[in-house]
Amino acid sequence: MFVTPDLEVDEHLALRPASKAVLPEMIEAYHEDSQAAQTALPWLDPEDDIRRQLRDMLYDIESQQGTGRLHFWSIQATDNWQFVGLVGLGDELQAPQSTYNLGY
């Protein structure tokens, strides 16, 4: 069993295992730049409830914690712990000739 670790990037950024706690900030980020969010998460349906879709994604991420197959981190500024973004590494949506997929 491999749990997604906390990672210190540098004195300004840290990666924390993603959880439902970042949902409000993810929704805010989506509304700030929905086009960028759609590029990063092309499966999001802008005609459907964005909050529900992001909540379900975070639930799926949390439910796979410790499997060693999927790791998502909330990127946070260390001076105020503000949400900056999301980065993920997993083996679910990889291309045929790869082992893992990296998304940000």
Summary of the structure (lengths in Angstrom):
residues: 104
radius of gyration: 13.8
end to end distance: 24.0
largest distance: 40.4
contacts: 249
relative contact order: 0.22
helix: 33%
strand: 28%
